[in-house]
Amino acid sequence: MTLITTTEDLDAFCRSLAGVDYITVDTEFLREKTYWPQLCLVQVGGPNGAVAIDPLAEGIDLAPLFRVMVDPAILKVFHAARQDVEIFWHLSGQIPHPLFDTQVAAMVCGFGESVGYETLVTKLAGARIDKSSRFTDWSHRPLTERQLTYALSDVIHLRPAYEKLKRRLVRSGRAHWLEEEMAVLTDPATYQTDPDSSWLRLKVRTNKPRFMAVLKELAAWREREAQRRDLPRSRVLRDEALLEIAAHAPTSVDDLARTRGMGRGFAEGRQGAEVLACVQKGLDLPDSELPRVEPREEPPPGLQPIVELLRVLLKMKCEENNVASKLIASAADLEAIAADDAAEVPAMQGWRRELFGEDALALKHGRIGLAVLDRRVRIVPAGNGEGS
Protein backbone atom coordinates (compact mmCIF):
# COMPACT_ATOMS: atom_id res chain seq x y z
CA MET A 1 0.00 0.00 0.00
CA THR A 2 2.73 2.47 -0.99
CA LEU A 3 0.33 4.60 -3.05
CA ILE A 4 -3.23 5.02 -1.80
CA THR A 5 -5.77 5.87 -4.48
CA THR A 6 -9.12 4.87 -2.92
CA THR A 7 -11.13 6.09 0.03
CA GLU A 8 -11.39 2.52 1.34
CA ASP A 9 -7.61 2.07 1.47
CA LEU A 10 -7.15 5.53 2.94
CA ASP A 11 -9.66 4.81 5.69
CA ALA A 12 -7.94 1.51 6.48
CA PHE A 13 -4.54 3.19 6.69
CA CYS A 14 -5.83 5.99 8.90
CA ARG A 15 -7.45 3.46 11.24
CA SER A 16 -4.10 1.67 11.52
CA LEU A 17 -2.63 4.87 13.00
CA ALA A 18 -4.84 4.63 16.10
CA GLY A 19 -2.65 4.67 19.17
CA VAL A 20 0.56 5.95 17.54
CA ASP A 21 2.32 8.82 19.28
CA TYR A 22 3.21 10.74 16.15
CA ILE A 23 3.29 10.68 12.37
CA THR A 24 5.50 12.55 9.92
CA VAL A 25 3.73 14.45 7.14
CA ASP A 26 4.73 16.15 3.92
CA THR A 27 2.93 17.33 0.80
CA GLU A 28 3.73 17.90 -2.84
CA PHE A 29 1.81 20.71 -4.50
CA LEU A 30 1.80 23.16 -7.37
CA ARG A 31 1.08 26.87 -7.12
CA GLU A 32 2.56 28.52 -10.19
CA LYS A 33 -0.76 28.76 -12.05
CA THR A 34 -3.25 29.04 -9.17
CA TYR A 35 -4.01 31.26 -6.20
CA TRP A 36 -4.65 28.32 -3.89
CA PRO A 37 -2.02 25.57 -3.74
CA GLN A 38 -3.04 22.52 -5.78
CA LEU A 39 -2.45 19.47 -3.60
CA CYS A 40 -0.90 16.66 -5.65
CA LEU A 41 0.37 14.18 -3.05
CA VAL A 42 0.35 13.64 0.71
CA GLN A 43 3.03 11.52 2.36
CA VAL A 44 2.50 10.12 5.84
CA GLY A 45 5.08 8.18 7.83
CA GLY A 46 4.11 5.99 10.76
CA PRO A 47 5.92 3.39 12.89
CA ASN A 48 5.11 0.63 10.39
CA GLY A 49 6.14 2.40 7.21
CA ALA A 50 5.14 5.25 4.96
CA VAL A 51 2.47 5.74 2.33
CA ALA A 52 1.71 8.30 -0.36
CA ILE A 53 -1.90 9.40 -0.73
CA ASP A 54 -3.07 10.52 -4.15
CA PRO A 55 -5.61 13.37 -3.71
CA LEU A 56 -6.03 13.52 -7.50
CA ALA A 57 -7.26 9.92 -7.73
CA GLU A 58 -10.79 9.73 -9.10
CA GLY A 59 -13.42 9.50 -6.38
CA ILE A 60 -11.08 9.60 -3.39
CA ASP A 61 -12.39 11.32 -0.25
CA LEU A 62 -9.70 12.73 2.03
CA ALA A 63 -12.02 12.91 5.08
CA PRO A 64 -10.24 10.03 6.92
CA LEU A 65 -6.94 11.87 6.55
CA PHE A 66 -8.43 15.14 7.74
CA ARG A 67 -9.69 13.37 10.87
CA VAL A 68 -6.17 12.14 11.62
CA MET A 69 -4.79 15.64 11.09
CA VAL A 70 -6.91 16.98 13.95
CA ASP A 71 -6.68 13.93 16.25
CA PRO A 72 -5.37 15.46 19.51
CA ALA A 73 -3.69 12.16 20.47
CA ILE A 74 -1.38 12.09 17.43
CA LEU A 75 1.44 14.60 17.03
CA LYS A 76 1.89 15.74 13.43
CA VAL A 77 5.56 16.30 12.53
CA PHE A 78 6.34 18.53 9.53
CA HIS A 79 9.45 20.25 8.26
CA ALA A 80 8.84 23.93 7.39
CA ALA A 81 5.16 23.39 8.07
CA ARG A 82 3.54 26.68 7.06
CA GLN A 83 2.64 25.89 3.44
CA ASP A 84 1.61 22.31 4.24
CA VAL A 85 -0.65 23.50 7.05
CA GLU A 86 -2.16 26.16 4.79
CA ILE A 87 -3.17 23.43 2.33
CA PHE A 88 -4.98 21.40 4.98
CA TRP A 89 -6.63 24.56 6.29
CA HIS A 90 -7.87 25.51 2.83
CA LEU A 91 -9.16 22.03 1.97
CA SER A 92 -10.71 21.03 5.30
CA GLY A 93 -11.23 24.28 7.20
CA GLN A 94 -9.22 22.84 10.11
CA ILE A 95 -5.62 23.27 11.25
CA PRO A 96 -3.56 20.11 11.84
CA HIS A 97 -2.76 19.81 15.54
CA PRO A 98 -0.87 19.16 17.70
CA LEU A 99 2.06 20.21 15.58
CA PHE A 100 5.85 19.92 15.62
CA ASP A 101 7.98 21.74 13.06
CA THR A 102 11.47 20.25 12.76
CA GLN A 103 12.80 23.40 11.07
CA VAL A 104 11.88 25.51 14.11
CA ALA A 105 13.17 22.83 16.47
CA ALA A 106 16.43 22.78 14.54
CA MET A 107 16.83 26.53 15.08
CA VAL A 108 16.31 26.00 18.79
CA CYS A 109 18.93 23.22 18.74
CA GLY A 110 21.62 25.24 16.99
CA PHE A 111 21.35 24.16 13.36
CA GLY A 112 21.27 27.74 12.10
CA GLU A 113 18.69 29.90 10.36
CA SER A 114 15.88 28.10 8.47
CA VAL A 115 17.83 24.88 8.00
CA GLY A 116 16.77 22.90 4.93
CA TYR A 117 15.35 19.39 5.04
CA GLU A 118 18.26 17.77 3.22
CA THR A 119 20.82 19.36 5.54
CA LEU A 120 18.89 18.34 8.63
CA VAL A 121 18.34 14.68 7.73
CA THR A 122 21.94 14.36 6.53
CA LYS A 123 23.21 15.56 9.90
CA LEU A 124 20.69 13.74 12.09
CA ALA A 125 19.72 10.64 10.10
CA GLY A 126 22.82 10.19 7.94
CA ALA A 127 20.56 10.11 4.87
CA ARG A 128 21.43 11.14 1.34
CA ILE A 129 18.49 12.53 -0.61
CA ASP A 130 18.13 11.92 -4.35
CA LYS A 131 17.24 15.42 -5.58
CA SER A 132 16.50 14.44 -9.17
CA SER A 133 12.71 14.58 -8.66
CA ARG A 134 12.67 17.85 -6.72
CA PHE A 135 11.25 19.94 -9.57
CA THR A 136 8.97 17.29 -11.01
CA ASP A 137 5.38 17.92 -12.15
CA TRP A 138 3.50 16.28 -9.29
CA SER A 139 0.16 16.72 -11.04
CA HIS A 140 1.14 14.40 -13.91
CA ARG A 141 -0.15 10.84 -13.73
CA PRO A 142 0.91 8.12 -13.43
CA LEU A 143 3.60 8.83 -10.84
CA THR A 144 6.87 6.97 -11.37
CA GLU A 145 8.63 4.76 -8.86
CA ARG A 146 11.41 7.34 -8.65
CA GLN A 147 8.92 10.08 -7.80
CA LEU A 148 7.29 7.97 -5.09
CA THR A 149 10.65 6.98 -3.63
CA TYR A 150 11.70 10.61 -3.47
CA ALA A 151 8.38 11.71 -1.97
CA LEU A 152 8.31 8.98 0.68
CA SER A 153 11.90 9.67 1.70
CA ASP A 154 10.72 13.05 3.00
CA VAL A 155 8.68 11.40 5.76
CA ILE A 156 10.81 8.28 6.27
CA HIS A 157 14.00 10.19 7.15
CA LEU A 158 12.05 12.78 9.11
CA ARG A 159 11.24 10.19 11.80
CA PRO A 160 14.81 9.67 13.10
CA ALA A 161 15.48 13.40 12.67
CA TYR A 162 12.46 14.20 14.84
CA GLU A 163 13.43 11.62 17.46
CA LYS A 164 16.91 13.10 17.82
CA LEU A 165 15.64 16.67 17.93
CA LYS A 166 13.11 15.71 20.58
CA ARG A 167 15.84 14.17 22.74
CA ARG A 168 17.99 17.26 22.37
CA LEU A 169 15.11 19.49 23.37
CA VAL A 170 14.39 17.39 26.45
CA ARG A 171 18.05 17.30 27.50
CA SER A 172 18.40 21.06 27.07
CA GLY A 173 15.08 21.88 28.73
CA ARG A 174 14.03 23.88 25.67
CA ALA A 175 10.92 22.01 24.58
CA HIS A 176 8.75 24.91 25.76
CA TRP A 177 10.68 27.29 23.49
CA LEU A 178 8.74 25.87 20.55
CA GLU A 179 5.32 26.55 22.04
CA GLU A 180 5.09 30.16 20.86
CA GLU A 181 6.11 29.28 17.30
CA MET A 182 3.70 26.34 17.16
CA ALA A 183 0.91 28.59 18.44
CA VAL A 184 1.47 30.83 15.38
CA LEU A 185 1.44 27.85 13.02
CA THR A 186 -1.81 26.49 14.47
CA ASP A 187 -3.60 29.86 14.51
CA PRO A 188 -6.13 30.11 11.63
CA ALA A 189 -5.40 33.85 11.41
CA THR A 190 -1.94 32.94 10.07
CA TYR A 191 -3.57 31.59 6.89
CA GLN A 192 -6.43 34.02 6.43
CA THR A 193 -5.87 36.66 3.77
CA ASP A 194 -7.79 39.90 4.25
CA PRO A 195 -8.26 41.51 0.82
CA ASP A 196 -8.68 44.91 2.44
CA SER A 197 -5.13 44.64 3.82
CA SER A 198 -3.47 43.35 0.65
CA TRP A 199 -2.40 46.86 -0.43
CA LEU A 200 0.05 46.94 2.48
CA ARG A 201 2.21 44.31 0.77
CA LEU A 202 2.87 46.54 -2.24
CA LYS A 203 6.05 48.55 -2.53
CA VAL A 204 5.17 52.17 -3.22
CA ARG A 205 7.25 55.30 -3.61
CA THR A 206 4.68 57.74 -2.28
CA ASN A 207 2.41 57.87 0.72
CA LYS A 208 -0.13 60.38 -0.62
CA PRO A 209 -3.45 59.52 1.07
CA ARG A 210 -5.62 59.79 -2.08
CA PHE A 211 -3.25 57.55 -4.03
CA MET A 212 -3.34 55.09 -1.14
CA ALA A 213 -7.14 55.12 -1.10
CA VAL A 214 -7.35 54.17 -4.78
CA LEU A 215 -4.57 51.59 -4.41
CA LYS A 216 -6.32 49.99 -1.43
CA GLU A 217 -9.55 49.54 -3.42
CA LEU A 218 -7.69 48.16 -6.44
CA ALA A 219 -5.60 45.73 -4.41
CA ALA A 220 -8.67 44.42 -2.54
CA TRP A 221 -10.48 43.89 -5.85
CA ARG A 222 -7.50 42.03 -7.32
CA GLU A 223 -7.22 39.78 -4.25
CA ARG A 224 -10.89 38.83 -4.38
CA GLU A 225 -10.74 38.30 -8.14
CA ALA A 226 -7.65 36.09 -7.80
CA GLN A 227 -9.34 34.04 -5.09
CA ARG A 228 -12.57 33.74 -7.06
CA ARG A 229 -10.84 32.65 -10.26
CA ASP A 230 -8.10 30.70 -8.45
CA LEU A 231 -5.38 32.54 -10.32
CA PRO A 232 -2.09 34.09 -9.16
CA ARG A 233 -2.48 37.80 -8.44
CA SER A 234 -0.16 38.67 -11.31
CA ARG A 235 -2.41 36.82 -13.76
CA VAL A 236 -5.29 39.10 -12.77
CA LEU A 237 -3.29 42.35 -12.73
CA ARG A 238 0.43 42.85 -12.26
CA ASP A 239 1.72 45.01 -9.42
CA GLU A 240 3.15 47.52 -11.91
CA ALA A 241 -0.24 47.93 -13.59
CA LEU A 242 -1.98 48.28 -10.24
CA LEU A 243 0.40 51.07 -9.19
CA GLU A 244 0.09 52.77 -12.58
CA ILE A 245 -3.71 52.83 -12.37
CA ALA A 246 -3.62 54.16 -8.81
CA ALA A 247 -1.18 56.89 -9.82
CA HIS A 248 -3.23 58.13 -12.81
CA ALA A 249 -6.70 57.32 -11.42
CA PRO A 250 -8.49 56.91 -14.77
CA THR A 251 -12.22 57.65 -14.68
CA SER A 252 -13.26 56.51 -18.16
CA VAL A 253 -12.77 53.52 -20.43
CA ASP A 254 -10.60 55.63 -22.73
CA ASP A 255 -8.42 56.79 -19.83
CA LEU A 256 -8.01 53.23 -18.57
CA ALA A 257 -7.17 51.91 -22.04
CA ARG A 258 -4.41 54.52 -22.35
CA THR A 259 -2.87 53.56 -19.02
CA ARG A 260 0.46 51.80 -19.44
CA GLY A 261 0.09 48.04 -19.28
CA MET A 262 -3.63 48.15 -20.07
CA GLY A 263 -5.42 47.45 -23.33
CA ARG A 264 -8.80 48.42 -24.77
CA GLY A 265 -10.06 44.87 -24.51
CA PHE A 266 -9.47 44.85 -20.73
CA ALA A 267 -10.80 48.41 -20.32
CA GLU A 268 -14.04 47.67 -22.15
CA GLY A 269 -14.73 44.38 -20.40
CA ARG A 270 -16.15 43.39 -17.02
CA GLN A 271 -12.82 43.70 -15.25
CA GLY A 272 -12.24 47.16 -16.68
CA ALA A 273 -15.61 48.30 -15.37
CA GLU A 274 -14.82 46.91 -11.92
CA VAL A 275 -11.40 48.58 -11.90
CA LEU A 276 -12.96 51.94 -12.81
CA ALA A 277 -15.49 51.47 -10.01
CA CYS A 278 -12.63 50.86 -7.55
CA VAL A 279 -10.85 54.00 -8.73
CA GLN A 280 -14.01 56.06 -8.33
CA LYS A 281 -14.62 54.65 -4.87
CA GLY A 282 -11.13 55.66 -3.82
CA LEU A 283 -11.56 59.12 -5.30
CA ASP A 284 -14.91 59.62 -3.55
CA LEU A 285 -13.65 58.60 -0.11
CA PRO A 286 -13.93 61.50 2.38
CA ASP A 287 -10.63 63.02 3.47
CA SER A 288 -11.29 61.92 7.05
CA GLU A 289 -11.38 58.26 5.96
CA LEU A 290 -8.32 58.23 3.73
CA PRO A 291 -5.74 55.54 4.62
CA ARG A 292 -2.48 56.93 5.85
CA VAL A 293 0.92 55.32 6.02
CA GLU A 294 3.27 57.07 8.34
CA PRO A 295 6.73 57.42 6.82
CA ARG A 296 9.31 55.28 8.53
CA GLU A 297 11.11 57.50 10.96
CA GLU A 298 14.85 57.70 10.75
CA PRO A 299 16.44 56.47 13.97
CA PRO A 300 17.46 59.36 16.21
CA PRO A 301 21.14 60.31 16.28
CA GLY A 302 23.16 57.91 18.38
CA LEU A 303 20.70 55.02 18.16
CA GLN A 304 22.46 53.02 15.44
CA PRO A 305 25.61 52.36 17.50
CA ILE A 306 23.35 50.99 20.26
CA VAL A 307 21.66 48.71 17.72
CA GLU A 308 25.05 47.47 16.54
CA LEU A 309 26.09 46.81 20.13
CA LEU A 310 22.90 44.83 20.74
CA ARG A 311 23.54 42.93 17.51
CA VAL A 312 26.94 41.81 18.82
CA LEU A 313 25.37 40.77 22.11
CA LEU A 314 22.66 38.81 20.28
CA LYS A 315 25.18 36.96 18.14
CA MET A 316 27.30 36.17 21.19
CA LYS A 317 24.34 34.91 23.24
CA CYS A 318 23.05 32.78 20.37
CA GLU A 319 26.43 31.19 19.73
CA GLU A 320 26.86 30.65 23.45
CA ASN A 321 23.46 28.96 23.75
CA ASN A 322 23.55 27.25 20.35
CA VAL A 323 20.31 28.78 19.05
CA ALA A 324 19.52 30.64 15.82
CA SER A 325 19.39 34.42 16.26
CA LYS A 326 16.34 34.61 13.95
CA LEU A 327 14.36 32.88 16.68
CA ILE A 328 15.32 35.49 19.29
CA ALA A 329 15.19 38.92 17.68
CA SER A 330 14.95 40.57 14.28
CA ALA A 331 16.75 43.72 13.15
CA ALA A 332 13.52 45.65 13.80
CA ASP A 333 13.35 44.18 17.32
CA LEU A 334 16.87 45.39 18.06
CA GLU A 335 15.96 48.90 16.89
CA ALA A 336 12.86 48.85 19.08
CA ILE A 337 14.84 47.77 22.15
CA ALA A 338 17.51 50.38 21.46
CA ALA A 339 14.82 53.08 21.37
CA ASP A 340 12.56 51.87 24.19
CA ASP A 341 13.23 49.72 27.26
CA ALA A 342 9.57 48.64 27.24
CA ALA A 343 9.52 47.66 23.55
CA GLU A 344 6.74 45.18 22.87
CA VAL A 345 8.77 42.62 20.95
CA PRO A 346 9.19 38.87 21.50
CA ALA A 347 12.81 39.35 22.59
CA MET A 348 11.55 41.11 25.72
CA GLN A 349 9.18 38.36 26.76
CA GLY A 350 9.38 34.88 28.28
CA TRP A 351 12.41 32.72 27.63
CA ARG A 352 13.77 35.17 25.05
CA ARG A 353 13.97 37.87 27.71
CA GLU A 354 15.82 35.48 30.02
CA LEU A 355 18.25 34.51 27.27
CA PHE A 356 18.81 37.94 25.71
CA GLY A 357 16.42 40.72 26.74
CA GLU A 358 17.65 41.29 30.30
CA ASP A 359 21.26 41.46 29.18
CA ALA A 360 20.26 43.75 26.32
CA LEU A 361 18.85 46.26 28.79
CA ALA A 362 21.85 45.86 31.10
CA LEU A 363 24.22 46.51 28.21
CA LYS A 364 22.18 49.47 27.03
CA HIS A 365 22.37 51.11 30.46
CA GLY A 366 25.98 50.31 31.22
CA ARG A 367 25.45 47.67 33.88
CA ILE A 368 27.47 45.21 31.82
CA GLY A 369 29.96 45.56 29.01
CA LEU A 370 31.44 43.48 26.21
CA ALA A 371 35.10 42.59 25.90
CA VAL A 372 37.24 40.30 23.79
CA LEU A 373 38.76 37.67 26.05
CA ASP A 374 40.63 34.67 24.67
CA ARG A 375 39.55 35.74 21.17
CA ARG A 376 35.88 35.59 22.07
CA VAL A 377 33.36 38.27 22.95
CA ARG A 378 32.43 38.02 26.63
CA ILE A 379 30.11 39.86 29.01
CA VAL A 380 32.05 41.74 31.69
CA PRO A 381 30.81 43.77 34.67
CA ALA A 382 30.69 47.55 34.21
CA GLY A 383 30.60 50.21 36.87
CA ASN A 384 29.87 53.43 35.02
CA GLY A 385 26.27 52.93 33.95
CA GLU A 386 23.14 54.35 35.55
CA GLY A 387 22.45 50.99 37.17
CA SER A 388 25.83 50.77 38.94
N, C-alpha and C positions, 0 to 999 in steps of 0.2 A: 504494500500500500504506500509506495513512495509518492505517487501523484494521485490525489483525490479529486475525482471529477463528478461525484454524485452526492446528493444530500444524504443518502443512506450511509455511505461510507464515511462522510464527514461526521454524521451524528455518532456513529460507532467509535470513531477515533476520539471525539470529544468526550464521550462517556468513559473511555479508557483512561482519561486524565484525572478522573475523580480520585482525590486523595493525594495527588502529587503536590510537593511544596512549591515548585516553580516550573515555568516553561520559558524557553527562549523564543523570541518572535522577531521576524523580519518580513519586509514586503518588497516586492518589485512593482514599480509603477511608472507610468509615463505622464508627463505634464506639459510637454512642449506645445501641444496643439489644443489644450483645454484649460479652462479656468480651474476646475476641480481636478485633483489627481485621479488618473484612471488606474484603478487597481488591477494588476495583471497576475499577481501570484502572492500567496501568503505562505511563509515557511514557519513551521512550529516544531521546536525540539523538546522532547520529553525524555524521561529516564530510560525509556525503551526504544529510543530511536527518533528519527525526524521524518516529517512528511511535508510535501508541498501541496497546497490547496489551490485548485484552479478556479478562481471566481468568474472566469469567462466561459466555463463549461456550460453547455446548454441545460437549463432547468435547475441548476444548483442553487440551493438556498443556504446562505451563510449564517442563518439564525443560530445554529448550534455553536458556531465559532464565536459569535457575538456574546453568547451566554458565558462562554469560558472567559472571554476578555473582561467581563465584569464580575466574575466569581471572586468574592473577597478572600477565599481560602487559597487561591493560587496566585503567586507573585508572577507578574509578567516582566521578563527581562528583555530589554531592547538595547541597541547601541545607537546613540544619536536619535532619540525616540520621537522628536517633535513631528516630523513629517509622517511617520508611521501612525502616530496617535491621531493626527489630523484626519487621516484617511478613515480610521475606524469611527471617529466622531462624525464625519460627514455621512458615512454610509449607515450608521446605526443610531446616531443621536446620543451615543453614550461614550464616555471616556474609559479606556482600559485602566483598570486599577485592581489591586495595588501595583505600583510601577517601580522598576529599578532601571536606571539608565547607566550602562557601563561607561559611557564617555564621561559623564559627570563624576562617577565614582573614580575613574582613572585620574581626573584632575585633582580630586581630593587625595589620592594616593601617590601623587608626584610624577605622573606620566606626562606632564606638560599641558599646553593649551589645546583643547579640542582634538585629542589624539584620535587618529583614524583607526578603523576596525582592523585593517591588516597589521598595522604596527602593534596594536594591543594584543591580538591573538598570537602574533609571532613571539612577543616577549613573554606572554603568560601561558600560552598553550603549545609553544614550539611549532606552530602550524605554518605552512607555506601555502598561500592562496593563489590559485590559478586565476589570473586577472583577464584571461582572454575573452570571457563572456560579460565583462563589466558593462560594456556599452551596447549590449544586444537589444533587439526589439522584443520586449517581453510580451507584447500583444500578439505576436505572430504564432500561429499554431500549425503543426504540432511543435511542442517544445522538444529539444534534443536532449540526449543523455548528458552531454557536456553542460548544457544550460542548467539542468536539474542538479547535477553534481555541484556546480558553482553555487547555485541558490541555496542548497541544503547545507553547504559548508558554513554559510553565514550563521546558522543557528546551532550546528554541531560543535564548532570550535568556541562558540560563545559560552557554552556550559562550563568548561574548565576555566575560562577566563573569569566568568562570574564567580565561581567558587573561590578562586584565589583572591579576587578583589574583596569578596565578602569577608574572608579570613583576615585580610589586611585591615579592613575597616574595624573589625571586632578587636583585633590586637591593639590598634591605635586609639580605640575609643572614639572614632570619628563617624560612626554610622549615622548619628543624628545630624551630621553636617549636610547630609543629602536631603533631609526632610523638606527644607525650604525650596530647593530646586525641584523636587518631585511634586510639591504642592503647586508650583507654576505649571508643570507639565500636565497635571490632572485637573487643572482649572479650565472649564469650558470657555471662559473669557479669552484664554490664550488663542483660541482657534476661531473666534467670532470676528468677522470683518464688518466694521461699521462703515457703510458707504459714505456717510456724512463726514467721516474723519479721513477719508482716503486722500484728500488734497494735501494733508500734512506730510505725506511721503514724497511729494514732488519737490524737486530742487528749483527754487525760483531766485531771481536776481533782484526782485523788488518786493517790498512789503506794503504797497499801496492798498488801503482797505477795499476800494471798489474793485480793483483787479482781483484781490483775494476772494471777494464775494462771488464774482463770476466764475473764478477757477473752482471754488468749492462746489458750486452747482454742477459744473461740467464734470468734475471728477466723480461726484456722487452718481451722476447719470451713467458715466462710463462703467463704474463698478457694478451697478445694478444690471446694466446691459450685458456686461461680461459674464456675470453670474447667470443671468437668464438664458443666454445663448451658449453657456459653457465654453467660452473662448478666452484666450489670454487677453489681458487689457490692451496690449499693443495691437491685437487684431481688430479691436473695436475702434480705437483711436490712439495713435502714438502720443507719448508725452509731449513731443515737440509740437504736434498739432494742437494739443490741448492748451499748451501755454500760448501759442500763437493766437488762438481764438480768444482766449481770455485777455490778451494784450490789446487786440483790435476791437473786441466786442461787436461783431457784426450784428446788424438788426434786420437784415433782409437776405433773401436767397442769393441775390446778386453779390452782396457783400461777403457772404459766407463762401460762395464759389470762388471769389477772388483771393481768399485767404490762403497763404502759402500752405501747401500740403493737402488742400481740399480740392474737390472737383465738382463740376455742376451736377453730375449724377448723384453724389452724396448730398449736396446742398438741396436738391429738389426732392429727395426721398423722405421717408419716414424719419430716419435718423437725423437728417438735416433739420427737419421741423422741430424735433425734440431738442437738438443742440441750440437752435435759435430761442426756444422757449426757456432753456436754462440761462442763456445769456440775458434775456429780458428780465428773468426773475432776479438775477444778480444785480442788474442795473436798477431795478425798482426797489431794492431793499433799502429801508430807511437808514439814514446815517447811524442812528443809535444802535442798529443791529448788525452793522458791518463787522466781519471777523477781523481780528487784529493779531498780528504776530509781532511780538516785541523783538526788536533787534538784539542779537546776542551781545551782551555787554562785554567789553574788553576787561580783562582782569585788572584790578587796581594796581598801581605801581608797587612793586615789591612782592606781589603775590606769587609770581612765577618761580622765583628761587625757592619759596616754601614748598610749592608743588613738586619741584625737582628733588628737594630734600625728602619729602614724603615718598616719592617714587623710589628713591634709594632704600629707604626703610622698608617699603613694601617688598621689593625684590629680595632684600636680605632676610626678612621674616619668612617669605615663601620658600626660599632655598633652605633656610634653617629647619622649616617644618615640612618640607617636601610636599608642597601643595601649589597648584597653579595660581598665579596672581590674578588671572581673569575671574577666578571664583571669589576673590576677596574684594577687589575694588577696581573700578574702571578709571580712565583718565579723568572723566567728569566727576567721579566720586572724590578723587584726590583734590580737584579744584574746589569742590564744595567744602571739604574738610579744611582746606587751607583758608577759606574765606569765613567759615562759620563753625565754631566748636559744636554747635547743636545741629549740624547738617543731617537731614533725614535721608541717609543713604545706608544700604545694607552693611557697609564696612563699620558702621557705628552701632550695630545691633548684634545681640546674641554672641555666638562663638566667634564671629568675625571681629567684634569689638575686643574680645579677650585676646585674640591672636594678633591683631594689628591696631585697632582703633584707639585703645588706651595709650599705647606707645606713641601713636601718631600725635595725640594731643600733648603727651609729655614732651615729645621732641619739638613740637610747635612752640611750646611755652618754656623751653629751656630747662626742663627738669631732667632730661637726659640728652646725651649727645651721641654722635657717631664718630668712630675712629677706625683707622686701618691698623689692625693688630695681627701679626703673623699672616700678612697678605690677605686678610679677610676683613670685611666691614663688621664692626662690633658695636653694640650699645655700651656706652660708658656713662657713669654718673656725671651730672653737671651741676654747678653751684651758683650760676649767675642768672638763672631764669626767675620768673615771677613766682614760681612754685617752690623755690629753694628756701 
